[in-house]
Amino acid sequence: MKLPNLNYELLLKWILWLVAIHSICFGISLIVLPISVIEFFGFHLEEKFFAVQGGVFHIVVSVAYIMAAMDLKNSGKLIAISCTAKFMATIFLLSYFFFVKHIFMIIFSGFADFLMGLTILVLYLLYRRYFLPNQNERVTL
């Protein structure tokens, strides 16, 4: 099957930047939003330590997305970290939803993380195929 002639390099950079912006905004929100706002989404908190910790994690992982977007040619390991973070988040969120508590925002976030991870992975593989053809004999991240 012949794929359309798209600029996978540009698409991958855009997706990585958008995922980074999403993670930064989500991280800042977890840090600064008051408990009452977080509870609006179905979560009950007595204090914000774990919300703030999650916010800091989102900001830290966004650095990997940005670094990958800025140097795609040498970003295989950063792409692997990015996909691992998104797919582990998917497993955690869907498991939590199905086995602990049915909160809409959790399952929505699980599917969103899966789609972000899958998009990064597919675009990276296409980028390698069309922009780094000599590295395709053994596709590794």
NORURSUL-V45788 format. One record per backbone hydrogen bond with DSSP energy under -0.5 kcal/mol. NH is the residue of the N-H (numbers start at 1). CO is the residue of the C=O. Records with the same first field share a line. If there is no record, write none. Layout:
NH: CO + CO
This chain:
3: 1
6: 4
8: 6
11: 7
12: 8
13: 9
14: 10
15: 11
16: 12
17: 13
18: 14
19: 15
20: 16
21: 17
22: 18
23: 19
24: 20
25: 21
26: 22
27: 23
28: 24
29: 25
30: 26
31: 27
32: 28
33: 29
37: 34
38: 34
39: 35
40: 36
41: 37 + 38
42: 39
43: 38
45: 43
52: 48
53: 49
54: 50
55: 51
56: 52
57: 53
58: 54
59: 55
60: 56
61: 57
62: 58
63: 59 + 60
64: 60 + 61
65: 61
66: 62
67: 63
68: 64
69: 65
70: 66
71: 67 + 68
74: 71
75: 72
79: 75
80: 76
81: 77
82: 78
83: 79
84: 80
85: 81
86: 82
87: 83
88: 84
89: 85
90: 86
91: 87
92: 88
93: 89
94: 90
95: 91
96: 92
97: 93
98: 94
99: 95
100: 96
101: 96
103: 101
106: 103
107: 103
108: 104
109: 105
110: 106
111: 107
112: 108
113: 109
114: 110
115: 111
116: 112
117: 113
118: 114
119: 115
120: 116
121: 117
122: 118
123: 119
124: 120
125: 121
126: 122
127: 123
128: 124
129: 125
130: 126
131: 127
132: 127 + 128
135: 132
136: 133
140: 138
